[in-house]
Amino acid sequence: GGYGLLRFFMFLITFKNLNLFFMLLSIFGGVLISLNRLRQLDLKMLIAYSSVAHMGLVLGGLFSLTYWGISGTFLMMIAHGLCSSGLFCLANISYERLMSRSLLINKGM
């Protein structure tokens, strides 16, 4: 995933005129997924959609082709790996105790 994107970086430099379009497209996709995430009632689906939104921001930083964008991409990929695995672990712990992934059933927890 992330390593493949960074290996793809050299290919991005040759198409600098399309990078703004792809950056806006990835950020727009991340925003749309975030809006879709607000409607979720399943805890695992909520975490999965937030993972996709994180990757939209990673792509936006990568397509910026700046030092700060690439540094932010590295940091966001590391944070994504730590946060997503921890959130899925907590979702599993919650499911094992309550036998439901529904946010409506688990709302007072």
JOCORJO-V597355 format. One record per residue. N is the residue number from 0. RES is the residue in one small letter. PHI is phi in degrees with one decimal (none if undefined). Layout:
((N/RES/PHI) (N/RES/PHI))
//
This chain:
((0/g/none) (1/g/-67.3) (2/y/-65.6) (3/g/-63.4) (4/l/-64.4) (5/l/-71.4) (6/r/-70.6) (7/f/-75.1) (8/f/-59.1) (9/m/-63.2) (10/f/-69.9) (11/l/-68.2) (12/i/-64.1) (13/t/-72.6) (14/f/-114.5) (15/k/-64.2) (16/n/-72.8) (17/l/-95.5) (18/n/-65.5) (19/l/-63.6) (20/f/-61.8) (21/f/-68.5) (22/m/-66.0) (23/l/-65.0) (24/l/-65.2) (25/s/-70.4) (26/i/-69.1) (27/f/-62.8) (28/g/-63.5) (29/g/-64.2) (30/v/-68.5) (31/l/-63.8) (32/i/-65.8) (33/s/-64.7) (34/l/-67.9) (35/n/-68.0) (36/r/-64.7) (37/l/-65.9) (38/r/-92.0) (39/q/-75.2) (40/l/-113.1) (41/d/-96.0) (42/l/-65.6) (43/k/-68.8) (44/m/-66.8) (45/l/-61.9) (46/i/-67.5) (47/a/-65.1) (48/y/-66.6) (49/s/-67.8) (50/s/-64.9) (51/v/-65.6) (52/a/-65.6) (53/h/-61.1) (54/m/-68.4) (55/g/-64.0) (56/l/-69.1) (57/v/-62.8) (58/l/-64.0) (59/g/-61.4) (60/g/-67.6) (61/l/-68.7) (62/f/-73.7) (63/s/-70.7) (64/l/57.6) (65/t/-113.9) (66/y/-61.4) (67/w/-67.2) (68/g/-65.9) (69/i/-70.1) (70/s/-63.8) (71/g/-64.1) (72/t/-63.2) (73/f/-60.2) (74/l/-64.9) (75/m/-68.2) (76/m/-67.5) (77/i/-66.2) (78/a/-63.8) (79/h/-63.8) (80/g/-63.0) (81/l/-73.5) (82/c/-69.9) (83/s/-65.3) (84/s/-65.7) (85/g/-66.1) (86/l/-68.0) (87/f/-66.6) (88/c/-64.2) (89/l/-66.1) (90/a/-64.8) (91/n/-68.0) (92/i/-62.1) (93/s/-63.6) (94/y/-66.5) (95/e/-65.6) (96/r/-84.1) (97/l/-107.8) (98/m/57.9) (99/s/-156.0) (100/r/-101.9) (101/s/-73.0) (102/l/-72.6) (103/l/-70.3) (104/i/-77.3) (105/n/-93.8) (106/k/-71.6) (107/g/-99.3) (108/m/-74.5))
//
